[in-house]
């Protein structure tokens, strides 16, 4: 039965009272209805946590403490030791080239899987790429995947990756030393460290830890992985790529070791003409699945437990650059990219050399391994909460048949056995973060005495332990 619809004034007063009564906890409004767009912008700048913020659980705090900067450093240095990891380099030398790196990553992933009680498996995912841009001859491209199967809803899948191939100034130079410490042994080290730490645990949903190849030649490995998931009908609910997450020093020498950028697109790459028409009519440019994913990362990982500030950048990627999240976006999966706060381009895509007294090249001495460990904690906080919480609500709709000053929301009930209910969230159309949360119970519809013409709404699910899903942005239904 739908809850009795209170007056507009009652909704606002109750929301404010709930926030005052439970300040500092998830699931309640943290501000009154008069919260302005400027206050929301302060929240985005880190002055106040979003209303949807989720403090880390005891289980998550224990997991975060296990992430080890020394192990991350050892992984980066081991990958550098293979000389070059160029996609076109040798694949059958046991000590040098991308093949040696591939085999070492697989062996490490299998060692983590051995501690999982059978829940984790590690495998190679290969295909032959026919000649294409930056691929002059048919070349085998191989991803290394470790899959930790969920114990409750294994059909829900979350992916974290880094790319293990490397390059120098000439993208076709497959023989020169190409250490690739920051770009992207650092991202591979993050994915591998998460696999090591999570292997002994039991997530509710499935997590895939991936080291992919072919990124520098054109995102080939990630494109193959994403297409395989799509062809199999896999329900990938989030994907993160970690690409260039190894250093905190910019090219001018300034350091920012406690910020990580998260690039998240607005208008979906896979948007259809019909979806575009709807978006133009009602808004939602800032409410794509990837933007909701980015908000979730802020909610769960921008806190003292990770020691990091997550700076969400409202772009798909940097200018003239692209990463392994893009093939997932092309397949319609929510995806985002982690990248260090300010890059030093002398240590990316460069021949190793000294020029005018300056050292060039992507060498491990320019990495900040405690920083990369904190990036891993950000990933871990988001991934583990995603995997333990319910999935984002499906079929969220705003009913628009009747022109009224209230808003009727409907959604489909999730299948999770520990599902406890839902919350409606809302914010001013000019606010970047959700500013209000209304608990509505275990229902599939709710009416709010606020006009859908004036604010944005969303719906999120929660389970019996209080973990919340990402928000689903409703589409109009006549």
Buried (B, 14 or more C-beta within 10 A) or exposed (E): EEEEBBEBEEBBBBBBEBBEEBEEEBBBBBBBBEBEBEBBBEBBEEEBBBBBBBBBBEEBEEBBEBBBBEBBBEBBBBBBBBBBBBBBBBBEEEEBBBBBBBBBBBEBBBEBBEEBEEBBBBBEBBBEBEEEEBBEEEBBBBBBBBBBBBBBBBEBBBBBBBBBBBBBBEBEBBBBBBBBBBBBBBBBBBBBBBBBBBBBBBBBBBBBBBBBBBBBBBBBBBBBBBBBBBEEEBBBBBBBBBBBBBBBBBEEEEEBBEBBBBBBBBBBBEBEEEBEEBBEEBEBEBBBBBBBBBBBBBBBBBBEBBBBBBBBBBEBBBEEEBBBBBBBBBBBBBBBBBBBBBBBEBBBBBBBEEEEEEBBBBBBEBBBBBBBBBBBBBBBBBBBBBBBBBBBBEEBBBBBEEEEEBBBBBBEBBEBEBBBBBBBBBBBEEBBBBBBBBBBEEBBBBBBBBEBEEBBBBBBBBBEEBBBBBBBBBBBEE
